Amino acid sequence: QVQLVESGGGLVQPGGSLRLSCAASGFTFSSAVMSWYRQAPGKERELVARITPRGAIFSVADSVKGRFTISRDNAKNTLYLQMNSLKPEETAVYYCNRENYWGQGTQVTVSS
């Protein structure tokens, strides 16, 4: 069965960086469009970034452009999200996604 397992979240100070990972299994990862979403408290889940099977980035939220980078390693069946210059308002649960499959999420808290 499809499994998506996120890791790498935590507490970081404003302006800091984190790298999230998503380990995928149960499907052909190298053929899948993959995405990162996030959901802040009291808000709807929103798309952060999306990447094609070959690694082309075809969707990035305006609010994270220039600071977040989505990437993938098809040999490791792993999706990444490098997040730089983090802001307090980006505190959220970050989710890995493939079509209608979701991971359990990883909490990112940006606070001093």
Buried (B, 14 or more C-beta within 10 A) or exposed (E): EBEBBBBBBEEBEEEBEBEBBBBBEEBEBEEBEBBBBBBBEEEEBEEBBBBEBEEEEEEBBEEBEEBBBBBBEBEEBBBBBBBBEBEEEBBBBBBBBBEEBBBEBBEBBBEE
